[in-house]
Amino acid sequence: MDKDSRLYNWISLGLRIAVCVAVVLLVLGSVLCGIRGIEPDSFVISLQGILDGGPAPLTIIAVGVFVLLFTPLLGIILGGVAFALAKEKLYLAISIAILGLVIGLVFARM
C-alpha cells in the first residue's frame, strides 16, 4: 500500500469515527430523554446551553449535533494534513483557504 492510500485511509477512518461518535451521542441522549420523560421539542441547541449544563440528555444530544456539524471541518483539516505530507502545495493552499473561510463564517455569526 502506498503512502497516499494510507493517508486517505486515515482521513476516512477519522471521519467515520466522528460520525459514529455523533450517532452514539444522539441515540444515547434520545434514549435518556425517553427514560426521563424530557420533551426535546422546545430545545434550542446552543454552545452556551452546553456550557451551562442544562438537563443531561439534552446536553448529550447537543454535543452529538455539534460533533456531527464539525465532522466536515475535521475532513478539511485531515485533508490539509494529507496534502502537506504529500507535498501538494496547490491542494494544501485550497484546503487552508476553505478552512479559513469556514472559520471566518462561523465567527462572523457570533
N, CA, C and O of each residue as an XYZ file, in Angstrom:
440
protein
N       0.853     -1.174      0.000
C       0.000      0.000      0.000
C       0.902      1.240      0.000
O       1.822      1.334      0.812
N       0.646      2.178     -0.893
C       1.497      3.351     -0.969
C       1.112      4.387      0.087
O       0.094      4.260      0.768
N       1.947      5.406      0.201
C       1.794      6.415      1.254
C       0.493      7.193      1.117
O      -0.163      7.479      2.119
N       0.107      7.543     -0.121
C      -1.119      8.312     -0.336
C      -2.355      7.524      0.086
O      -3.278      8.083      0.679
N      -2.374      6.247     -0.215
C      -3.513      5.415      0.162
C      -3.657      5.333      1.670
O      -4.772      5.361      2.191
N      -2.544      5.234      2.370
C      -2.608      5.186      3.832
C      -3.127      6.494      4.401
O      -3.906      6.490      5.355
N      -2.701      7.624      3.820
C      -3.181      8.924      4.296
C      -4.688      9.049      4.105
O      -5.399      9.502      5.003
N      -5.166      8.651      2.949
C      -6.598      8.756      2.684
C      -7.393      7.764      3.521
O      -8.548      8.023      3.860
N      -6.788      6.633      3.856
C      -7.449      5.697      4.771
C      -7.572      6.298      6.165
O      -8.588      6.102      6.833
N      -6.543      7.034      6.617
C      -6.612      7.693      7.909
C      -7.682      8.786      7.910
O      -8.399      8.950      8.897
N      -7.792      9.528      6.813
C      -8.840     10.550      6.713
C     -10.210      9.893      6.794
O     -11.082     10.351      7.532
N     -10.392      8.838      6.048
C     -11.663      8.114      6.042
C     -11.986      7.570      7.431
O     -13.126      7.657      7.887
N     -10.987      7.015      8.095
C     -11.189      6.483      9.440
C     -11.576      7.590     10.414
O     -12.471      7.406     11.238
N     -10.909      8.734     10.324
C     -11.234      9.865     11.204
C     -12.667     10.345     11.018
O     -13.358     10.638     11.993
N     -13.110     10.425      9.771
C     -14.482     10.865      9.503
C     -15.496      9.831      9.983
O     -16.543     10.187     10.525
N     -15.188      8.560      9.784
C     -16.098      7.508     10.251
C     -16.217      7.509     11.767
O     -17.312      7.354     12.307
N     -15.101      7.682     12.449
C     -15.136      7.721     13.911
C     -15.960      8.908     14.394
O     -16.757      8.770     15.322
N     -15.779     10.067     13.777
C     -16.540     11.254     14.188
C     -18.041     11.041     13.998
O     -18.836     11.407     14.864
N     -18.427     10.455     12.876
C     -19.846     10.203     12.629
C     -20.390      9.173     13.615
O     -21.499      9.328     14.126
N     -19.617      8.128     13.882
C     -20.067      7.101     14.839
C     -20.222      7.675     16.236
O     -21.190      7.357     16.927
N     -19.283      8.518     16.668
C     -19.393      9.162     17.980
C     -20.639     10.035     18.036
O     -21.361     10.021     19.033
N     -20.896     10.793     16.978
C     -22.074     11.649     16.945
C     -23.359     10.822     17.022
O     -24.282     11.174     17.758
N     -23.418      9.742     16.274
C     -24.618      8.896     16.285
C     -24.830      8.280     17.660
O     -25.955      8.241     18.157
N     -23.754      7.798     18.275
C     -23.874      7.210     19.617
C     -24.383      8.253     20.607
O     -25.255      7.953     21.422
N     -23.856      9.465     20.548
C     -24.314     10.520     21.451
C     -25.779     10.877     21.209
O     -26.540     11.070     22.158
N     -26.170     10.962     19.943
C     -27.565     11.299     19.633
C     -28.524     10.208     20.104
O     -29.575     10.507     20.670
N     -28.170      8.964     19.876
C     -29.030      7.852     20.303
C     -29.085      7.791     21.830
O     -30.158      7.629     22.412
N     -27.923      7.923     22.473
C     -27.879      7.888     23.936
C     -28.719      9.012     24.543
O     -29.497      8.777     25.467
N     -28.564     10.222     24.029
C     -29.356     11.344     24.524
C     -30.846     11.151     24.294
O     -31.660     11.497     25.150
N     -31.202     10.601     23.142
C     -32.619     10.358     22.839
C     -33.214      9.303     23.762
O     -34.337      9.452     24.242
N     -32.458      8.238     24.007
C     -32.933      7.186     24.913
C     -33.102      7.748     26.326
O     -34.097      7.468     26.995
N     -32.134      8.536     26.772
C     -32.245      9.130     28.106
C     -33.413     10.108     28.194
O     -34.062     10.205     29.236
N     -33.684     10.831     27.113
C     -34.859     11.716     27.097
C     -36.134     10.898     27.250
O     -37.044     11.290     27.980
N     -36.200      9.763     26.561
C     -37.373      8.903     26.665
C     -37.534      8.317     28.055
O     -38.650      8.230     28.568
N     -36.433      7.916     28.665
C     -36.493      7.325     30.001
C     -36.911      8.365     31.039
O     -37.727      8.077     31.915
N     -36.357      9.565     30.940
C     -36.653     10.616     31.917
C     -37.922     11.399     31.593
O     -38.388     12.189     32.413
N     -38.475     11.189     30.419
C     -39.703     11.884     30.040
C     -39.489     13.343     29.674
O     -40.392     14.165     29.832
N     -38.300     13.669     29.187
C     -37.998     15.044     28.785
C     -38.453     15.242     27.351
O     -38.157     14.424     26.481
N     -39.167     16.322     27.108
C     -39.639     16.650     25.762
C     -38.618     17.562     25.069
O     -38.481     18.723     25.455
N     -37.911     17.070     24.071
C     -36.913     17.909     23.401
C     -37.495     18.804     22.305
O     -36.738     19.383     21.526
N     -38.822     18.930     22.230
C     -39.416     19.703     21.130
C     -39.153     21.199     21.253
O     -39.126     21.898     20.240
N     -38.962     21.701     22.455
C     -38.723     23.133     22.610
C     -37.253     23.430     22.902
O     -36.919     24.516     23.376
N     -36.398     22.487     22.627
C     -34.978     22.613     22.937
C     -34.256     23.327     21.814
O     -34.370     22.943     20.649
N     -33.508     24.371     22.164
C     -32.697     25.098     21.200
C     -31.244     24.731     21.464
O     -30.749     24.884     22.581
N     -30.568     24.249     20.434
C     -29.178     23.832     20.587
C     -28.282     25.059     20.495
O     -28.295     25.784     19.500
N     -27.506     25.278     21.549
C     -26.555     26.381     21.547
C     -25.326     25.968     22.318
O     -25.388     25.106     23.195
N     -24.212     26.583     21.990
C     -22.976     26.293     22.703
C     -23.088     26.737     24.155
O     -22.561     26.074     25.048
N     -23.759     27.834     24.395
C     -23.944     28.315     25.769
C     -24.775     27.335     26.582
O     -24.525     27.148     27.773
N     -25.768     26.703     25.945
C     -26.572     25.700     26.637
C     -25.753     24.492     27.048
O     -25.984     23.906     28.106
N     -24.799     24.123     26.211
C     -23.920     23.003     26.548
C     -23.017     23.383     27.712
O     -22.829     22.599     28.642
N     -22.458     24.592     27.659
C     -21.537     25.025     28.707
C     -22.247     25.248     30.038
O     -21.651     25.045     31.096
N     -23.522     25.667     29.999
C     -24.281     25.882     31.225
C     -24.724     24.580     31.872
O     -25.066     24.559     33.054
N     -24.720     23.524     31.129
C     -25.096     22.222     31.680
C     -26.446     21.784     31.167
O     -26.523     20.871     30.344
N     -27.511     22.409     31.628
C     -28.847     22.024     31.199
C     -29.152     20.593     31.592
O     -28.321     19.936     32.219
N     -30.319     20.099     31.239
C     -30.619     18.687     31.503
C     -29.637     17.791     30.747
O     -29.358     18.024     29.571
N     -29.123     16.786     31.413
C     -28.059     15.943     30.845
C     -28.418     15.321     29.496
O     -27.585     15.365     28.590
N     -29.621     14.739     29.305
C     -29.905     14.140     27.991
C     -29.892     15.156     26.853
O     -29.427     14.857     25.754
N     -30.401     16.353     27.117
C     -30.409     17.372     26.066
C     -28.994     17.865     25.778
O     -28.667     18.198     24.638
N     -28.166     17.911     26.800
C     -26.772     18.286     26.592
C     -26.051     17.236     25.761
O     -25.247     17.577     24.893
N     -26.330     15.962     26.017
C     -25.712     14.884     25.244
C     -26.143     14.981     23.781
O     -25.322     14.808     22.880
N     -27.416     15.255     23.543
C     -27.908     15.419     22.169
C     -27.218     16.607     21.506
O     -26.805     16.518     20.349
N     -27.090     17.717     22.231
C     -26.456     18.914     21.668
C     -24.999     18.661     21.310
O     -24.527     19.108     20.265
N     -24.286     17.946     22.173
C     -22.883     17.617     21.867
C     -22.816     16.719     20.632
O     -21.931     16.887     19.794
N     -23.749     15.764     20.514
C     -23.792     14.907     19.338
C     -24.020     15.691     18.058
O     -23.407     15.411     17.028
N     -24.912     16.681     18.130
C     -25.177     17.524     16.953
C     -23.938     18.342     16.602
O     -23.590     18.469     15.428
N     -23.276     18.897     17.610
C     -22.069     19.680     17.333
C     -20.955     18.814     16.747
O     -20.240     19.257     15.848
N     -20.800     17.596     17.240
C     -19.793     16.689     16.671
C     -20.130     16.407     15.206
O     -19.247     16.390     14.348
N     -21.406     16.189     14.933
C     -21.827     15.924     13.561
C     -21.614     17.147     12.667
O     -21.227     17.006     11.507
N     -21.863     18.334     13.197
C     -21.666     19.550     12.414
C     -20.193     19.824     12.123
O     -19.861     20.369     11.070
N     -19.318     19.453     13.038
C     -17.899     19.727     12.856
C     -17.151     18.603     12.160
O     -15.939     18.700     11.965
N     -17.841     17.547     11.785
C     -17.199     16.456     11.054
C     -16.638     16.915      9.705
O     -15.514     16.535      9.375
N     -17.358     17.708      8.911
C     -16.754     18.197      7.659
C     -15.515     19.058      7.894
O     -14.578     19.040      7.096
N     -15.516     19.811      8.996
C     -14.344     20.610      9.338
C     -13.150     19.703      9.625
O     -12.021     20.016      9.247
N     -13.402     18.591     10.288
C     -12.354     17.604     10.531
C     -11.817     17.052      9.211
O     -10.614     16.838      9.061
N     -12.720     16.825      8.259
C     -12.298     16.337      6.939
C     -11.386     17.330      6.230
O     -10.421     16.934      5.576
N     -11.690     18.616      6.357
C     -10.845     19.644      5.737
C      -9.471     19.669      6.400
O      -8.447     19.773      5.725
N      -9.461     19.571      7.729
C      -8.188     19.591      8.453
C      -7.348     18.365      8.109
O      -6.158     18.485      7.818
N      -7.968     17.186      8.142
C      -7.218     15.965      7.818
C      -6.760     15.960      6.366
O      -5.672     15.474      6.058
N      -7.587     16.500      5.472
C      -7.179     16.603      4.070
C      -5.992     17.542      3.908
O      -5.076     17.262      3.133
N      -6.005     18.649      4.634
C      -4.876     19.573      4.594
C      -3.597     18.926      5.084
O      -2.529     19.128      4.505
N      -3.703     18.145      6.153
C      -2.531     17.425      6.661
C      -2.031     16.432      5.615
O      -0.827     16.314      5.386
N      -2.958     15.724      4.985
C      -2.562     14.755      3.951
C      -1.885     15.454      2.777
O      -0.892     14.956      2.247
N      -2.416     16.600      2.370
C      -1.797     17.330      1.258
C      -0.430     17.873      1.658
O       0.482     17.916      0.832
N      -0.277     18.287      2.908
C       1.023     18.780      3.367
C       2.050     17.654      3.368
O       3.190     17.846      2.946
N       1.643     16.481      3.841
C       2.566     15.343      3.859
C       2.909     14.856      2.456
O       4.006     14.353      2.216
N       1.955     15.010      1.526
C       2.200     14.593      0.143
C       2.877     15.698     -0.670
O       3.168     15.516     -1.852
N       3.124     16.837     -0.034
C       3.768     17.999     -0.667
C       2.988     18.510     -1.870
O       3.566     18.917     -2.877
N       1.669     18.481     -1.745
C       0.776     19.028     -2.773
C       0.430     20.464     -2.372
O      -0.558     20.700     -1.678
N       1.245     21.410     -2.812
C       1.111     22.797     -2.361
C      -0.208     23.442     -2.795
O      -0.825     24.175     -2.022
N      -0.631     23.176     -4.007
C      -1.859     23.782     -4.506
C      -3.064     23.319     -3.686
O      -3.875     24.136     -3.250
N      -3.175     22.026     -3.481
C      -4.319     21.496     -2.736
C      -4.245     21.867     -1.257
O      -5.278     22.037     -0.610
N      -3.046     21.992     -0.725
C      -2.882     22.456      0.652
C      -3.368     23.899      0.775
O      -4.053     24.248      1.735
N      -3.014     24.725     -0.189
C      -3.456     26.124     -0.168
C      -4.981     26.210     -0.275
O      -5.607     27.025      0.404
N      -5.570     25.382     -1.114
C      -7.033     25.371     -1.240
C      -7.671     24.929      0.066
O      -8.674     25.503      0.491
N      -7.099     23.912      0.711
C      -7.636     23.439      1.990
C      -7.550     24.521      3.057
O      -8.488     24.714      3.830
N      -6.429     25.222      3.097
C      -6.264     26.299      4.077
C      -7.249     27.426      3.797
O      -7.815     27.997      4.729
N      -7.461     27.750      2.533
C      -8.411     28.805      2.183
C      -9.832     28.409      2.583
O     -10.571     29.232      3.124
N     -10.213     27.184      2.330
C     -11.552     26.720      2.711
C     -11.703     26.706      4.228
O     -12.738     27.112      4.757
N     -10.677     26.242      4.920
C     -10.712     26.226      6.378
C     -10.845     27.647      6.923
O     -11.629     27.892      7.839
N     -10.086     28.573      6.367
C     -10.192     29.972      6.784
C     -11.563     30.551      6.514
O     -12.095     31.308      7.326
N     -12.137     30.200      5.381
C     -13.479     30.677      5.041
C     -14.517     30.137      6.010
O     -15.375     30.883      6.483
N     -14.447     28.853      6.307
C     -15.411     28.246      7.227
C     -15.282     28.846      8.613
O     -16.287     29.192      9.234
N     -14.060     28.976      9.107
C     -13.854     29.560     10.441
C     -14.296     31.006     10.457
O     -14.907     31.455     11.426
N     -13.997     31.746      9.394
C     -14.439     33.147      9.304
C     -15.956     33.267      9.336
O     -16.493     34.153     10.001
N     -16.647     32.388      8.628
C     -18.098     32.437      8.625
C     -18.690     32.070      9.977
O     -19.704     32.635     10.387
N     -18.066     31.129     10.667
C     -18.549     30.744     11.990
C     -18.400     31.896     12.964
O     -19.330     32.205     13.708
N     -17.230     32.541     12.968
C     -17.023     33.636     13.903
C     -17.761     34.901     13.500
O     -18.044     35.738     14.357
N     -18.080     35.066     12.230
C     -18.862     36.223     11.806
C     -20.287     36.151     12.325
O     -20.931     37.183     12.515
N     -20.785     34.945     12.554
C     -22.142     34.747     13.061
C     -22.247     34.963     14.561
O     -23.348     35.142     15.081
N     -21.109     34.950     15.272
C     -21.159     35.065     16.738
C     -21.333     36.474     17.202
O     -21.392     36.725     18.406
